[in-house]
Amino acid sequence: MAGWYRRNGEIVTLTLHVQPGAKRSEVAGLHGGALKIRLAAPPVEGRANEALLKLVAGLFDVPLRQVELKQGGQSRHKVVAVAGSKIEPENLVKPR
C-alpha cells in the first residue's frame, strides 16, 4: 500500500503536496510521502484550495461536494478526503 493515501470504506484520504502558481494544474507524481499536485491558481484568497478540490473531484470523477479539505488550509501540505469514488488512487500516478 502507498503511504500517500488511505482507504476507509467509501472514503479515500489523500496526503498531498501542493504547488500553487504553476503553469498548469496537473498531478506531478510522488513527492516524499505525498502526491504532488501543481495548480495554476495562485495561493490568494483560497483560490488554490478551491482549484485543488475541483481538480481532485475531476480526477476521482465525483461531484465537488464529495471532496473535502481536512487539513492544511494555509499550507502546501494538505489532507483531502474523497467520498464514493470508483477510481483507484494508484491510477493517478503515471509510471515513469
C-alpha positions as CSV (number, residue, x, y, z in Angstrom):
1,M,0.0,0.0,0.0
2,A,1.2,3.5,-0.8
3,G,1.9,5.9,2.1
4,W,0.2,8.9,0.4
5,Y,-3.4,7.6,0.7
6,R,-5.7,5.6,2.9
7,R,-9.0,3.9,2.1
8,N,-11.6,3.5,4.8
9,G,-14.8,2.1,3.3
10,E,-16.2,4.7,0.8
11,I,-13.7,7.4,1.8
12,V,-10.2,7.8,0.3
13,T,-7.9,10.1,2.3
14,L,-5.1,11.7,0.3
15,T,-1.9,13.3,1.6
16,L,-0.9,16.0,-0.9
17,H,2.0,18.4,-1.5
18,V,0.5,21.3,-3.4
19,Q,2.5,23.8,-5.6
20,P,0.3,26.8,-6.4
21,G,1.1,29.2,-9.2
22,A,2.3,26.6,-11.7
23,K,1.9,26.8,-15.5
24,R,-1.0,24.3,-15.4
25,S,-2.9,22.2,-13.0
26,E,-1.7,18.5,-13.0
27,V,-0.6,15.6,-11.0
28,A,3.2,15.8,-10.8
29,G,3.9,12.4,-9.2
30,L,5.1,11.4,-5.8
31,H,7.0,13.8,-3.5
32,G,8.2,12.2,-0.3
33,G,5.2,10.6,1.4
34,A,2.7,12.7,-0.6
35,L,1.1,13.0,-4.0
36,K,2.4,16.2,-5.6
37,I,-0.1,18.4,-7.3
38,R,0.7,21.5,-9.4
39,L,-2.0,24.1,-9.5
40,A,-2.3,27.0,-12.0
41,A,-4.3,29.0,-9.4
42,P,-2.4,31.5,-7.2
43,P,-2.4,31.0,-3.4
44,V,-4.6,34.0,-2.9
45,E,-8.0,34.2,-1.0
46,G,-8.5,30.4,-1.0
47,R,-8.3,30.2,-4.8
48,A,-5.7,27.5,-4.8
49,N,-7.7,25.4,-2.3
50,E,-10.8,25.8,-4.4
51,A,-8.9,24.8,-7.6
52,L,-7.4,21.8,-5.7
53,L,-10.8,20.5,-4.7
54,K,-12.2,20.9,-8.2
55,L,-9.1,19.1,-9.7
56,V,-9.4,16.2,-7.2
57,A,-13.2,15.9,-7.8
58,G,-12.4,15.7,-11.6
59,L,-9.6,13.1,-11.1
60,F,-11.8,10.9,-8.9
61,D,-14.9,11.5,-11.1
62,V,-17.1,12.7,-8.2
63,P,-19.2,15.8,-7.5
64,L,-17.3,18.6,-5.8
65,R,-19.5,18.2,-2.7
66,Q,-17.9,14.7,-2.1
67,V,-14.4,16.2,-1.8
68,E,-13.3,17.9,1.5
69,L,-10.2,19.6,2.7
70,K,-9.4,18.1,6.0
71,Q,-6.1,19.7,6.9
72,G,-3.7,22.3,5.6
73,G,-5.9,25.2,4.5
74,Q,-2.9,27.6,4.7
75,S,-0.1,25.0,4.0
76,R,1.4,23.3,0.9
77,H,0.9,20.0,2.8
78,K,-2.8,19.1,2.7
79,V,-5.1,16.2,3.6
80,V,-8.1,15.8,1.3
81,A,-11.0,13.2,1.7
82,V,-12.9,11.9,-1.3
83,A,-16.1,10.0,-0.8
84,G,-17.7,7.5,-3.1
85,S,-15.2,7.3,-5.9
86,K,-14.6,4.1,-8.0
87,I,-11.2,5.4,-9.2
88,E,-8.2,3.8,-7.5
89,P,-5.7,6.4,-6.2
90,E,-2.7,4.5,-7.8
91,N,-4.2,5.3,-11.2
92,L,-3.4,9.0,-10.7
93,V,0.3,8.3,-10.7
94,K,1.8,7.8,-14.1
95,P,4.5,5.2,-14.2
96,R,7.9,6.7,-15.1
